[in-house]
Amino acid sequence: MLLAIDCGNTNTVFSIWDGTQFLATWRIATDHKRTADEYHVWLSTLLSLTKIEARISEAAISSTVPRVVFNLRVLCNRYYDCRPLVVGKPECRLPVAPRVDQGTTVGPDRLVNTVAGYHFHGGNLIVVDFGTATTFDVVDADGAYIGGVIAPGVNLSLEALHMAAAALPHVDVTKPQQAIGTNTVACIQSGVYWGYIGLVEGIVRQIRLERDAPMKVIATGGLAPLFDQGFNLFDRVEDDLTMQGLVLIHQYNKDLE
């Protein structure tokens, strides 16, 4: 079985793949001080509670937080007797190399989303990932990552607004009933929600103009379903795109051995 780990700036996701499906998926707050032993206790407890008999023998990691990778490597080495495949490292090969400016380092999560997006939906694709940052990854006709866009994430924008303006409360993002808010909370929710609808529409429109192609748009990330409510922004929402990408990259590297 494969342990797939996606470490983002806010949360780290662990999924167990048995070769045909994900048996379980769990999230934990990303913390570079968390030790391998702590990860193991947490995972073992969840496995015990769900009564899953997981014989993990392989692992794949995608991490946008470099300081976390060491303890995740130790976890895999010490408790599962395997050397994890880490996306972005020289030993991890991709089906198609990214085509970006020389010296540019592409985030592992964006590479993983590109591989999964191309596998399931083909090329000429835009992958919108609603994470700590809202990213737009552009996938060429042959599956290569060729660049994209990075914008502040939805929750990050809300937090920045709350911190910078003392009189404004912190609110949860939700779809407002109407654009014109009649109280402070409703005004903030409207600004964030409709603002991001406009952001996605505008960036996708500009990418299509530059590419001069009718590109598909796939969304992923926790807030993707919220922005998919009746606006036809996306051709499809994929809940586990990143984890599927980790499985595909791991299998690709195994096939090359």
N, C-alpha and C positions, 0 to 999 in steps of 0.2 A: 504494500500500500504506500501511497505517496502522501506526504505531509506538505501541503502548499501553504506558504506564508506570504501575505502581502502586508508590508509594514508602511503605513502612511504617516503623515505628520500628526494626525489626531488619534487614529485607531490602528490596531494591527489585527488582521483577519487570519485565522487558521482554518483550513479545510482539509478533510481527509478524503482522498480519492481512491476508490478500490479497483480502478481499471475501467469501470463503466459508468460510475456515478459518484457524486459527492455524498458520503455517508453523514457528514455533519459539518457545520460551519459555526465558528464562535468568534467573538470580537473581544478585544481587551484594549485598554488605553495604552497608547505608545509611551514608553518610558525607558530611556536609555540606561537607567540604573537598575532595571529589573534583571535579575540574574537568571542563568540557565536553570538552576534548581527551582526558582520560583515559577518559571514557565512550566517546568515539568509537573510540579505539584498542581498547578492550575489545570493543565491539560488532563492529567491523570484523574483528577476529581470529576471533571466534566465527562470524561469517558466512562467512569464508573457510574455516574448518575444516569447516563443515557444507555448504559448496558451495551455499549459498542465494543466488540472485540477487535481492536485495531492493531494489526501487526505491521507497524510502520517500518519500512526498510529503506525508503528513499525520501528525499526532501528537495524542494525548490523554493527559493526566496526571491522576492522583489521588495526592495526597500528604498524609500526616498530619504531615510534617516540613517546615514552611514554608521553612527555610533551604536546603533542597535544590532547591527549585523554580527558583531563578535559574539555576543551572548546567544544569539540564535544559532550560530555555527556550533558553539559549545553544546547547546541543547541537543542538536542533531548528532554530534559526535559521541557525546557521553551517554545519552539515553536511547538512541536509535541506531547506534553503530553505523552511521553513514556520513558521507561528506556531502553537504547540500550543494546544489547547483545555484549559484547566485547570479541573477540577471544583471548584466552590465559589466561583469568581470571578464577578463580575456578568455577564460576557459569556457564561457557560455557562448555558444554560437547561435545565430539567428537564421531563419530561413532566407531572409533578404536583409542585407545591411542597410542601415538608415543612410539617406542622402541629405546631409546637412553641411553647414560650413565647417571647414577643417578646424579641429580643436574643440568643437562643440561636444559637450557631454549631454546625451539625451536621458531624461529620467527613466529609470527602469519600468515604472508603472506605465509610461507612455509606449515603451517598446512592447510590453506585454499586451496592452490594449490593442496595439496595431496588429500583432500576430493573430490574436483572437478575432478581431474585427474582420480581417481579411479572410481568415479561415471560414467564418460563418456567412459573410456577406459579400465577399469579393472586393475588388479594388475600386478606386475612385470613391473614397469613403471619408466621412468626417466622424470621428468619435468624440463625443462630448462627455467629459467625466466631471460630475459634480462632487468634488472632494473639498479638502481644505482650500485648494485653488480650483477654479473652474477652468479646465483645459480643453482645447480643441486640437485633436490630432488628425493630420491630413495623411491619408494612405493613398499611394499612387496605384496605378493599374496593375503593377506587378507585386504589390504587397509591401513596398518599401515605405518607411516613415520618411516624409519629406519636409516636415516642419509643422508649425501650428501656432496656437495662440494661448497665452496664459492670462487669466483675469482673476481678481480676488474672488475667493469662494463666498457663497451666500452667507454662511454663518460668520465667516471672518469679517465681512462687510457690516453685519449687524453688531458684532462685538466692537469693531472700530468706531462705529457711530455712537454706541453707548459710552465708550471710554472718552471720546473726544468732546461730546456734548453732555455735560453733567445733568442737564434737566431732562434728557431723553432716557426713557426706561429701556431695559433689555427685553426684547420680545422674541417669540418663536415665529419662524417663517411659516406662513400658511396662505392659501388662496383667498383673497378678500372677496366679499360679495360684490363690491363695486370699487371703481378706481378712486373716487372721492371719499377720503376718510373723514368721519365726523368726530373723531377723538384722536389723541396722540398715537395710541397703539395702532389703530386702524390706518393712520397716515403712514407710519413707518412700514407696516406690513404691505401696504399698497405700493410704496416706493420701491421696496426690495423686490416684491413679486413681479410687478409689471416692469420694473427696471431690468430684471434678468430675462424676462420674456423678450424685451426689446434687444437686450444684449445678444442673446442667442440668435434671434432672427437677423440682426444686423451683421454679425460676424459670419454666419453661414452664407448670407447673401453675398458678402464681399469675397469669401473664399470661392464660391461658385463662379463669380465674375472673373476672378483671377485665373481660375483653372479652366474656365470656359467649358464646363462639363456638368451634367445633371447628377451631382454627387448624392449618394445616400447619406443619411444622418442617423447615427446610432448613439443612444444615450446610456450612460451607466452611472453608478454612484447612488448614495442613499436618497438624495433629493430629486433624482431623475423622474420618478413617477409623479411628483408634485407638479412639475413643469410640463407634464404630458397630458394635462386634463383638457382635452378638446381643442388644442391649438394646432395640431398637425405639425409640430416642430420637428418631430423625429419619425423616422420610418419604423423604428423599433426601440424598445427599452430592454436592456440586458442586465439583469441583476448581478450575475456572477461572471461578467466578461473577463475581469482581471484574473480570477482564479482559473477560468478555462484557458486563458493564455498561458499561465504558468504550467498547466498540464501539457499543453501543446509544445511549449519550448522544451520542457523536460523530455518528452517523448522524442522530439526531433534530435536532441543531443544523444539520447540513448541509441537511436537508429544509426548515428554516425560512428558509434564505437566499433 
